[in-house]
Amino acid sequence: MTESHIRRRTLLAAGAAALATPPLWAQASYPSRPIRILVGAGAGGTTDLTARLVGEKMGHLLGQPVVIENRPGASGTLSVAQTLRAPADGHTLVWVGNSVMAISPYLYKNPGYDVKTVITIGQATTSGFILVASPSLGVNNVKELVAYGKAHPGKLSFGSNGVNGSLHLLAELLKSEGGFDALHVPYKGGAESAAAIMGGNIHFLFDALSSNIPLVRSGKLKALAVTGPQREKELPEVPTMAEQGFPGMTTEVFFGLVAAPGTPEPIVSRLNETLKTALADPTVKDALERSGNQPKYSTPQQFRALVDKEGARFEALLKAKGINPE
């Protein structure tokens, strides 16, 4: 073999290796400016709180500020659509939960994004929903609520933060599994629905755990169940739905980070490792737990599997209820 042939083969091999290996510069130079995390909810709620707690720590670890931008509207889908239109360079991310990843894609014909193409970075937190009732109703658990509904047809009503949202659909699932009926009364948000149940205008509702802990502890609301696979640390006396004979209603609130399609794998990997380190920080962990959320790290692949699983579940529920995409 001549020297020119050897040189040519060496150059071809080097070129093939360069194409097969992700560019190291993409990770080494990232991030080169502040990172934006869009949040599809207003300031002060659970979605915003968890994003700020985790995002701030990630900024310290990455050496660039992480700026939380609240973009409420269109049930949170607006923030996802805006992120996916941004350059796929890891400098614009979105903090997502069940609603925008597992419900809206099947509820709307055009939510503004294709959830199958979203790049999952990792899950960050988990918590169960809580089922609460007005103390004046006189029920102490799920079976008693179901029995009351069957014995008093047309008398029960429940609230939610909007038509066909996760809280509404959970109550519809309970009605279906329990075999009773109740009137749905939608409100603009959790504060309004909480005021309605405490005022005796509705009888029960599903809601985020964090905002209801003080109301349950003060006796203003009666906790009937939590929807997670285990009892909650902050309310250990409240049994799960599965413990009370409703294993099909085991579900969790999840939050995590996603990025635009085409985001380079080295950047996704660095963000995931940074997320993992942030969630292991004792200060972050303690703050999340005090808010009723549990840190729960996952790989990008594990987060994608969770999104797909929950999406299939709610898609089936929407079809069973005859709810077609709008």
C-alpha positions as a Markdown table, in Angstrom:
| # | Residue | x | y | z |
|---|---|---|---|---|
| 1 | Met | 0.0 | 0.0 | 0.0 |
| 2 | Thr | 1.4 | 3.4 | -1.0 |
| 3 | Glu | 1.9 | 6.3 | 1.4 |
| 4 | Ser | -0.8 | 8.3 | -0.3 |
| 5 | His | -3.3 | 5.4 | 0.1 |
| 6 | Ile | -2.5 | 5.2 | 3.8 |
| 7 | Arg | -2.9 | 8.9 | 4.2 |
| 8 | Arg | -6.2 | 8.8 | 2.4 |
| 9 | Arg | -7.6 | 6.0 | 4.6 |
| 10 | Thr | -6.5 | 7.8 | 7.7 |
| 11 | Leu | -8.3 | 11.0 | 6.7 |
| 12 | Leu | -11.5 | 9.1 | 5.8 |
| 13 | Ala | -11.4 | 7.2 | 9.2 |
| 14 | Ala | -10.9 | 10.5 | 11.0 |
| 15 | Gly | -13.8 | 12.1 | 9.1 |
| 16 | Ala | -16.1 | 9.2 | 9.9 |
| 17 | Ala | -15.2 | 9.3 | 13.6 |
| 18 | Ala | -15.9 | 13.1 | 13.7 |
| 19 | Leu | -19.4 | 12.5 | 12.2 |
| 20 | Ala | -20.2 | 9.7 | 14.6 |
| 21 | Thr | -19.1 | 11.5 | 17.7 |
| 22 | Pro | -21.2 | 14.4 | 19.1 |
| 23 | Pro | -19.3 | 17.6 | 19.0 |
| 24 | Leu | -17.6 | 18.2 | 22.3 |
| 25 | Trp | -17.7 | 22.0 | 21.8 |
| 26 | Ala | -21.5 | 21.9 | 22.0 |
| 27 | Gln | -21.2 | 20.9 | 25.7 |
| 28 | Ala | -18.0 | 22.7 | 26.5 |
| 29 | Ser | -19.3 | 26.1 | 25.4 |
| 30 | Tyr | -22.7 | 25.7 | 26.9 |
| 31 | Pro | -24.2 | 27.7 | 28.3 |
| 32 | Ser | -22.8 | 30.9 | 26.8 |
| 33 | Arg | -25.5 | 33.2 | 28.1 |
| 34 | Pro | -28.4 | 33.3 | 30.6 |
| 35 | Ile | -30.9 | 30.4 | 30.3 |
| 36 | Arg | -34.6 | 31.1 | 30.2 |
| 37 | Ile | -37.1 | 28.7 | 31.7 |
| 38 | Leu | -40.7 | 29.5 | 30.6 |
| 39 | Val | -43.5 | 28.6 | 33.1 |
| 40 | Gly | -47.0 | 28.3 | 31.8 |
| 41 | Ala | -48.6 | 29.6 | 35.0 |
| 42 | Gly | -48.7 | 32.8 | 37.0 |
| 43 | Ala | -46.3 | 33.7 | 39.8 |
| 44 | Gly | -46.8 | 32.2 | 43.3 |
| 45 | Gly | -48.4 | 28.9 | 42.5 |
| 46 | Thr | -46.9 | 25.4 | 42.7 |
| 47 | Thr | -45.7 | 25.3 | 39.1 |
| 48 | Asp | -43.9 | 28.6 | 39.5 |
| 49 | Leu | -42.5 | 27.8 | 43.0 |
| 50 | Thr | -41.0 | 24.4 | 41.9 |
| 51 | Ala | -39.5 | 26.0 | 38.8 |
| 52 | Arg | -37.8 | 28.8 | 40.8 |
| 53 | Leu | -36.4 | 26.5 | 43.5 |
| 54 | Val | -34.8 | 24.1 | 40.9 |
| 55 | Gly | -33.9 | 26.7 | 38.3 |
| 56 | Glu | -32.0 | 28.9 | 40.7 |
| 57 | Lys | -29.8 | 26.0 | 41.8 |
| 58 | Met | -29.2 | 24.9 | 38.3 |
| 59 | Gly | -28.1 | 28.4 | 37.4 |
| 60 | His | -25.4 | 28.4 | 40.1 |
| 61 | Leu | -24.2 | 25.0 | 38.9 |
| 62 | Leu | -24.1 | 26.0 | 35.2 |
| 63 | Gly | -22.4 | 29.4 | 35.9 |
| 64 | Gln | -25.1 | 31.4 | 34.1 |
| 65 | Pro | -28.3 | 33.0 | 35.5 |
| 66 | Val | -31.5 | 31.1 | 35.1 |
| 67 | Val | -34.4 | 33.5 | 34.4 |
| 68 | Ile | -37.9 | 32.3 | 35.1 |
| 69 | Glu | -40.4 | 33.8 | 32.7 |
| 70 | Asn | -44.1 | 33.4 | 33.6 |
| 71 | Arg | -46.1 | 32.8 | 30.4 |
| 72 | Pro | -49.6 | 31.9 | 31.6 |
| 73 | Gly | -52.3 | 31.3 | 29.0 |
| 74 | Ala | -54.0 | 28.6 | 26.9 |
| 75 | Ser | -53.8 | 26.1 | 29.8 |
| 76 | Gly | -50.0 | 26.3 | 29.8 |
| 77 | Thr | -49.7 | 25.3 | 26.1 |
| 78 | Leu | -48.5 | 28.8 | 25.1 |
| 79 | Ser | -45.2 | 28.4 | 27.0 |
| 80 | Val | -44.4 | 25.1 | 25.4 |
| 81 | Ala | -45.2 | 26.4 | 21.9 |
| 82 | Gln | -43.0 | 29.4 | 22.5 |
| 83 | Thr | -40.1 | 27.3 | 23.7 |
| 84 | Leu | -40.3 | 24.9 | 20.7 |
| 85 | Arg | -40.1 | 27.9 | 18.4 |
| 86 | Ala | -36.9 | 29.1 | 20.0 |
| 87 | Pro | -33.4 | 28.1 | 18.8 |
| 88 | Ala | -32.6 | 24.5 | 19.8 |
| 89 | Asp | -29.5 | 25.5 | 21.7 |
| 90 | Gly | -30.6 | 24.8 | 25.3 |
| 91 | His | -30.9 | 28.4 | 26.3 |
| 92 | Thr | -34.7 | 28.4 | 26.3 |
| 93 | Leu | -36.4 | 25.6 | 28.2 |
| 94 | Val | -39.9 | 25.1 | 29.6 |
| 95 | Trp | -41.1 | 23.8 | 33.0 |
| 96 | Val | -43.9 | 21.3 | 32.3 |
| 97 | Gly | -46.4 | 19.3 | 34.2 |
| 98 | Asn | -49.1 | 16.7 | 33.5 |
| 99 | Ser | -51.5 | 19.2 | 31.9 |
| 100 | Val | -49.3 | 20.3 | 28.9 |
| 101 | Met | -47.6 | 16.9 | 28.4 |
| 102 | Ala | -50.3 | 14.4 | 29.0 |
| 103 | Ile | -53.7 | 16.1 | 28.6 |
| 104 | Ser | -53.6 | 19.1 | 26.2 |
| 105 | Pro | -52.0 | 17.1 | 23.4 |
| 106 | Tyr | -55.1 | 14.9 | 23.3 |
| 107 | Leu | -57.6 | 17.5 | 24.2 |
| 108 | Tyr | -56.8 | 20.0 | 21.5 |
| 109 | Lys | -56.4 | 19.3 | 17.8 |
| 110 | Asn | -53.7 | 21.9 | 17.6 |
| 111 | Pro | -52.1 | 22.7 | 21.0 |
| 112 | Gly | -49.2 | 24.5 | 19.2 |
| 113 | Tyr | -46.7 | 21.6 | 19.5 |
| 114 | Asp | -46.2 | 17.9 | 18.9 |
| 115 | Val | -45.6 | 16.3 | 22.3 |
| 116 | Lys | -43.9 | 13.3 | 20.6 |
| 117 | Thr | -41.1 | 15.6 | 19.2 |
| 118 | Val | -40.4 | 17.5 | 22.5 |
| 119 | Ile | -36.9 | 16.7 | 23.9 |
| 120 | Thr | -37.4 | 15.5 | 27.5 |
| 121 | Ile | -34.5 | 16.6 | 29.8 |
| 122 | Gly | -35.7 | 15.0 | 33.0 |
| 123 | Gln | -38.4 | 14.8 | 35.7 |
| 124 | Ala | -37.8 | 17.0 | 38.7 |
| 125 | Thr | -40.6 | 16.6 | 41.2 |
| 126 | Thr | -43.6 | 14.5 | 42.1 |
| 127 | Ser | -46.5 | 14.8 | 44.4 |
| 128 | Gly | -50.0 | 13.3 | 44.7 |
| 129 | Phe | -53.3 | 15.1 | 44.2 |
| 130 | Ile | -55.5 | 15.3 | 47.2 |
| 131 | Leu | -59.3 | 14.6 | 47.3 |
| 132 | Val | -61.0 | 17.0 | 49.8 |
| 133 | Ala | -64.6 | 17.5 | 50.9 |
| 134 | Ser | -66.5 | 20.0 | 52.8 |
| 135 | Pro | -66.6 | 19.0 | 56.5 |
| 136 | Ser | -70.3 | 19.8 | 56.5 |
| 137 | Leu | -70.9 | 16.9 | 54.1 |
| 138 | Gly | -70.1 | 14.4 | 56.9 |
| 139 | Val | -68.1 | 11.9 | 54.9 |
| 140 | Asn | -64.7 | 10.7 | 56.1 |
| 141 | Asn | -63.3 | 8.6 | 53.2 |
| 142 | Val | -63.8 | 7.8 | 49.5 |
| 143 | Lys | -66.2 | 4.9 | 50.1 |
| 144 | Glu | -68.5 | 7.1 | 52.2 |
| 145 | Leu | -68.4 | 9.8 | 49.5 |
| 146 | Val | -69.4 | 7.3 | 46.8 |
| 147 | Ala | -72.1 | 5.9 | 49.0 |
| 148 | Tyr | -73.5 | 9.3 | 49.6 |
| 149 | Gly | -73.5 | 10.0 | 45.9 |
| 150 | Lys | -75.4 | 6.8 | 45.2 |
| 151 | Ala | -77.9 | 7.4 | 48.0 |
| 152 | His | -78.5 | 11.1 | 47.0 |
| 153 | Pro | -78.5 | 11.2 | 43.1 |
| 154 | Gly | -78.1 | 14.6 | 41.7 |
| 155 | Lys | -77.2 | 16.2 | 45.0 |
| 156 | Leu | -73.4 | 16.2 | 44.9 |
| 157 | Ser | -71.3 | 18.9 | 43.1 |
| 158 | Phe | -67.5 | 19.2 | 42.6 |
| 159 | Gly | -65.2 | 22.0 | 41.5 |
| 160 | Ser | -62.1 | 22.2 | 39.4 |
| 161 | Asn | -59.8 | 24.8 | 37.9 |
| 162 | Gly | -61.3 | 24.5 | 34.4 |
| 163 | Val | -63.2 | 22.2 | 32.0 |
| 164 | Asn | -61.3 | 19.1 | 30.9 |
| 165 | Gly | -58.3 | 19.9 | 33.0 |
| 166 | Ser | -56.5 | 17.2 | 35.1 |
| 167 | Leu | -58.6 | 18.1 | 38.2 |
| 168 | His | -61.8 | 17.9 | 36.3 |
| 169 | Leu | -60.9 | 14.6 | 34.7 |
| 170 | Leu | -59.8 | 13.0 | 38.0 |
| 171 | Ala | -63.3 | 13.7 | 39.4 |
| 172 | Glu | -64.9 | 12.3 | 36.2 |
| 173 | Leu | -62.7 | 9.1 | 36.7 |
| 174 | Leu | -63.9 | 8.8 | 40.3 |
| 175 | Lys | -67.5 | 9.1 | 39.2 |
| 176 | Ser | -67.0 | 6.4 | 36.6 |
| 177 | Glu | -65.2 | 4.0 | 39.0 |
| 178 | Gly | -67.6 | 4.7 | 41.9 |
| 179 | Gly | -70.8 | 4.6 | 39.8 |
| 180 | Phe | -72.3 | 7.8 | 41.0 |
| 181 | Asp | -73.1 | 11.2 | 39.5 |
| 182 | Ala | -72.1 | 14.7 | 40.5 |
| 183 | Leu | -72.4 | 18.2 | 38.9 |
| 184 | His | -69.1 | 19.8 | 37.7 |
| 185 | Val | -68.7 | 23.5 | 38.6 |
| 186 | Pro | -65.5 | 25.0 | 37.0 |
| 187 | Tyr | -63.7 | 27.9 | 38.5 |
| 188 | Lys | -60.9 | 30.2 | 37.2 |
| 189 | Gly | -58.3 | 28.8 | 39.6 |
| 190 | Gly | -57.5 | 26.9 | 42.8 |
| 191 | Ala | -58.2 | 29.9 | 45.1 |
| 192 | Glu | -61.7 | 30.3 | 43.8 |
| 193 | Ser | -62.6 | 26.6 | 44.0 |
| 194 | Ala | -61.2 | 26.4 | 47.6 |
| 195 | Ala | -63.3 | 29.4 | 48.6 |
| 196 | Ala | -66.3 | 27.7 | 47.0 |
| 197 | Ile | -65.9 | 24.4 | 48.9 |
| 198 | Met | -65.3 | 26.2 | 52.2 |
| 199 | Gly | -68.3 | 28.3 | 51.6 |
| 200 | Gly | -70.5 | 25.3 | 51.0 |
| 201 | Asn | -71.2 | 26.0 | 47.3 |
| 202 | Ile | -69.6 | 22.7 | 46.2 |
| 203 | His | -69.1 | 19.4 | 48.0 |
| 204 | Phe | -65.7 | 17.9 | 46.9 |
| 205 | Leu | -62.8 | 18.4 | 44.6 |
| 206 | Phe | -59.3 | 17.2 | 43.6 |
| 207 | Asp | -56.5 | 19.7 | 43.9 |
| 208 | Ala | -52.8 | 20.0 | 44.3 |
| 209 | Leu | -51.5 | 18.8 | 47.7 |
| 210 | Ser | -49.4 | 21.8 | 48.6 |
| 211 | Ser | -52.1 | 24.4 | 48.6 |
| 212 | Asn | -54.5 | 22.2 | 50.7 |
| 213 | Ile | -52.2 | 21.1 | 53.5 |
| 214 | Pro | -52.9 | 24.2 | 55.7 |
| 215 | Leu | -56.6 | 24.0 | 55.0 |
| 216 | Val | -56.8 | 20.3 | 56.0 |
| 217 | Arg | -54.6 | 20.9 | 59.1 |
| 218 | Ser | -56.9 | 23.8 | 60.2 |
| 219 | Gly | -60.0 | 21.7 | 59.8 |
| 220 | Lys | -61.4 | 23.9 | 57.0 |
| 221 | Leu | -61.4 | 20.9 | 54.6 |
| 222 | Lys | -61.7 | 17.2 | 55.1 |
| 223 | Ala | -59.0 | 15.1 | 53.4 |
| 224 | Leu | -60.5 | 11.9 | 52.0 |
| 225 | Ala | -57.5 | 10.5 | 50.0 |
| 226 | Val | -54.3 | 11.2 | 48.2 |
| 227 | Thr | -53.7 | 9.9 | 44.7 |
| 228 | Gly | -50.0 | 9.0 | 44.9 |
| 229 | Pro | -48.7 | 5.4 | 45.3 |
| 230 | Gln | -47.8 | 6.1 | 48.9 |
| 231 | Arg | -49.1 | 8.2 | 51.7 |
| 232 | Glu | -47.8 | 11.8 | 51.7 |
| 233 | Lys | -45.1 | 12.8 | 54.2 |
| 234 | Glu | -46.9 | 16.0 | 55.2 |
| 235 | Leu | -50.3 | 14.2 | 55.8 |
| 236 | Pro | -49.4 | 10.6 | 56.8 |
| 237 | Glu | -52.8 | 10.0 | 58.3 |
| 238 | Val | -54.6 | 10.4 | 54.9 |
| 239 | Pro | -54.8 | 7.0 | 53.0 |
| 240 | Thr | -54.2 | 6.6 | 49.3 |
| 241 | Met | -56.9 | 6.0 | 46.7 |
| 242 | Ala | -55.5 | 2.5 | 46.2 |
| 243 | Glu | -55.8 | 1.7 | 50.0 |
| 244 | Gln | -59.5 | 2.5 | 49.7 |
| 245 | Gly | -60.2 | 0.2 | 46.8 |
| 246 | Phe | -59.5 | 2.5 | 43.8 |
| 247 | Pro | -56.1 | 1.4 | 42.5 |
| 248 | Gly | -57.0 | 2.7 | 39.0 |
| 249 | Met | -56.9 | 6.2 | 40.3 |
| 250 | Thr | -53.3 | 6.2 | 41.4 |
| 251 | Thr | -51.7 | 9.2 | 39.7 |
| 252 | Glu | -49.1 | 11.8 | 40.5 |
| 253 | Val | -48.4 | 15.4 | 39.7 |
| 254 | Phe | -45.1 | 15.7 | 37.9 |
| 255 | Phe | -42.9 | 18.6 | 36.9 |
| 256 | Gly | -39.8 | 18.6 | 34.7 |
| 257 | Leu | -37.9 | 20.2 | 32.0 |
| 258 | Val | -38.1 | 19.9 | 28.2 |
| 259 | Ala | -36.4 | 21.6 | 25.3 |
| 260 | Ala | -37.0 | 22.2 | 21.6 |
| 261 | Pro | -36.6 | 19.3 | 19.1 |
| 262 | Gly | -33.0 | 19.2 | 17.7 |
| 263 | Thr | -31.3 | 20.2 | 21.0 |
| 264 | Pro | -27.9 | 18.6 | 20.8 |
| 265 | Glu | -27.5 | 15.5 | 23.0 |
| 266 | Pro | -24.4 | 16.8 | 24.8 |
| 267 | Ile | -26.5 | 19.8 | 26.0 |
| 268 | Val | -29.4 | 17.6 | 27.0 |
| 269 | Ser | -26.9 | 15.4 | 28.9 |
| 270 | Arg | -25.4 | 18.3 | 30.7 |
| 271 | Leu | -28.7 | 19.8 | 31.7 |
| 272 | Asn | -29.9 | 16.4 | 33.0 |
| 273 | Glu | -26.7 | 15.9 | 35.1 |
| 274 | Thr | -27.2 | 19.5 | 36.4 |
| 275 | Leu | -30.8 | 18.8 | 37.3 |
| 276 | Lys | -29.7 | 15.6 | 39.1 |
| 277 | Thr | -27.2 | 17.6 | 41.2 |
| 278 | Ala | -29.6 | 20.4 | 42.0 |
| 279 | Leu | -32.3 | 18.0 | 43.2 |
| 280 | Ala | -29.7 | 16.3 | 45.5 |
| 281 | Asp | -28.9 | 19.6 | 47.2 |
| 282 | Pro | -30.2 | 19.5 | 50.8 |
| 283 | Thr | -31.6 | 23.1 | 50.7 |
| 284 | Val | -33.5 | 22.5 | 47.5 |
| 285 | Lys | -34.8 | 19.1 | 48.7 |
| 286 | Asp | -36.0 | 20.6 | 52.0 |
| 287 | Ala | -37.8 | 23.5 | 50.3 |
| 288 | Leu | -39.5 | 21.2 | 47.9 |
| 289 | Glu | -40.7 | 18.8 | 50.6 |
| 290 | Arg | -42.0 | 21.7 | 52.7 |
| 291 | Ser | -44.1 | 22.8 | 49.7 |
| 292 | Gly | -45.6 | 19.3 | 49.4 |
| 293 | Asn | -43.4 | 18.2 | 46.5 |
| 294 | Gln | -40.9 | 15.4 | 46.5 |
| 295 | Pro | -37.7 | 15.6 | 44.4 |
| 296 | Lys | -37.7 | 12.9 | 41.8 |
| 297 | Tyr | -34.9 | 12.8 | 39.3 |
| 298 | Ser | -35.2 | 10.8 | 36.1 |
| 299 | Thr | -33.2 | 10.4 | 32.9 |
| 300 | Pro | -34.5 | 11.9 | 29.7 |
| 301 | Gln | -35.6 | 8.4 | 28.6 |
| 302 | Gln | -37.4 | 7.7 | 31.9 |
| 303 | Phe | -39.2 | 11.1 | 31.7 |
| 304 | Arg | -40.3 | 10.3 | 28.1 |
| 305 | Ala | -41.7 | 7.0 | 29.2 |
| 306 | Leu | -43.7 | 8.7 | 32.0 |
| 307 | Val | -45.0 | 11.3 | 29.6 |
| 308 | Asp | -46.1 | 8.7 | 27.1 |
| 309 | Lys | -47.7 | 6.5 | 29.8 |
| 310 | Glu | -49.7 | 9.3 | 31.3 |
| 311 | Gly | -50.7 | 10.6 | 27.9 |
| 312 | Ala | -52.1 | 7.2 | 26.8 |
| 313 | Arg | -54.0 | 7.0 | 30.1 |
| 314 | Phe | -55.7 | 10.4 | 29.7 |
| 315 | Glu | -56.3 | 9.9 | 26.0 |
| 316 | Ala | -58.2 | 6.7 | 26.9 |
| 317 | Leu | -60.2 | 8.5 | 29.5 |
| 318 | Leu | -61.2 | 11.3 | 27.1 |
| 319 | Lys | -62.3 | 8.8 | 24.6 |
| 320 | Ala | -64.3 | 6.9 | 27.2 |
| 321 | Lys | -66.1 | 10.1 | 28.1 |
| 322 | Gly | -66.8 | 10.9 | 24.5 |
| 323 | Ile | -64.6 | 14.1 | 24.7 |
| 324 | Asn | -63.3 | 14.8 | 21.2 |
| 325 | Pro | -60.3 | 17.1 | 20.5 |
| 326 | Glu | -61.4 | 20.6 | 19.9 |
